[in-house]
Amino acid sequence: QVQLVESGGGLVQPGGSLRLSCVASGIRFSFYELGWYRQAPGKERELVAFITTDSATRYGKSLKGRFTISRDNAKNTVYLQMNSLNPEDTAIYYCYCEDTWGQGTQVTVSS
């Protein structure tokens, strides 16, 4: 059974950057696709980025160029590099794999 543990969230000023990490266990990591989603207060959960087993990527609308998803199969970890953050990026960010969600990590963008 897959388990996902996110980290790296926090408070950042507008224009700043954060890197989120998600460590997966219980699976043969390199065989699975993974994604990052986010949910802001009062809004539906939405796709942020997705990465395939051969590291092909896709992004939610308007996020490509600011956000970059990557994976390190040796560390069973998927990353989300977030740059040029703005208050609209404030949300809980969740890692996703095989119908399983992590517990989420809070990202708050505020001055």
C-alpha positions in Angstrom: 0.0 0.0 0.0 1.4 3.3 -1.0 2.1 6.0 1.6 3.0 9.6 0.7 4.5 12.2 3.0 4.8 15.8 1.8 7.1 18.4 3.2 8.5 21.8 2.4 5.4 24.1 2.7 5.4 27.3 4.7 5.0 31.0 4.6 6.7 32.9 1.8 6.4 36.4 0.5 5.0 37.2 -2.9 7.6 36.6 -5.6 9.4 34.0 -3.4 10.0 30.4 -4.0 9.5 27.1 -2.3 10.3 23.5 -3.1 7.9 20.8 -2.0 8.9 17.2 -1.6 6.9 14.0 -1.4 8.4 10.8 -0.3 6.6 7.6 -1.4 6.8 4.2 0.3 5.2 0.9 -0.2 5.5 0.9 -4.0 8.2 0.3 -6.6 8.5 4.1 -7.1 9.9 4.1 -10.6 6.9 2.2 -12.0 4.3 4.9 -11.0 3.1 8.2 -12.2 2.7 10.9 -9.5 1.0 14.3 -9.2 0.7 17.4 -7.2 -2.7 18.9 -6.6 -3.8 21.9 -4.5 -6.9 23.0 -2.7 -7.5 26.6 -1.7 -10.1 27.5 0.9 -13.6 27.3 -0.6 -12.3 25.9 -3.9 -12.1 22.5 -5.5 -8.9 20.5 -5.6 -7.1 21.2 -8.8 -4.2 19.7 -10.7 -0.9 21.5 -10.3 1.5 19.1 -12.1 1.9 15.5 -13.1 4.9 13.4 -14.0 5.0 10.0 -15.8 7.4 7.1 -15.3 9.6 8.5 -18.1 9.4 12.0 -16.6 7.1 13.5 -19.1 5.2 16.3 -17.4 2.0 18.3 -17.6 0.8 21.3 -15.7 -2.4 22.9 -14.5 -3.4 26.0 -16.5 -1.2 29.0 -16.1 1.3 27.2 -13.9 3.8 26.0 -16.5 6.8 28.3 -16.4 6.5 29.1 -12.7 6.2 25.5 -11.4 8.4 22.5 -12.2 7.8 18.9 -11.2 10.6 16.4 -11.1 11.3 13.0 -9.7 14.3 11.2 -8.2 13.7 7.5 -8.4 16.7 6.7 -6.3 15.1 8.6 -3.4 11.5 7.7 -4.0 10.8 11.4 -4.1 8.8 13.7 -6.3 9.5 17.5 -6.1 7.6 20.6 -6.9 9.7 23.7 -7.4 7.5 26.8 -7.2 8.8 30.2 -8.3 7.3 33.7 -8.5 4.7 32.7 -6.0 1.7 35.0 -5.5 -1.2 35.0 -3.0 -3.4 33.1 -5.4 -1.0 30.1 -4.9 -2.0 29.9 -1.2 -3.4 26.4 -0.7 -2.8 23.0 0.8 -0.7 21.0 -1.6 -1.2 17.3 -1.9 0.9 14.5 -3.4 -1.1 11.9 -5.4 -0.3 8.4 -6.5 -2.4 5.3 -7.3 -5.6 6.7 -5.8 -3.8 7.7 -2.6 -3.3 11.2 -1.2 -0.7 12.5 1.1 -1.7 14.5 4.2 -0.9 17.8 2.5 1.4 20.6 3.2 0.3 24.2 3.6 1.7 26.9 1.4 0.9 30.5 2.3 2.0 33.4 0.2 1.6 36.7 2.0 3.5 39.8 2.8 
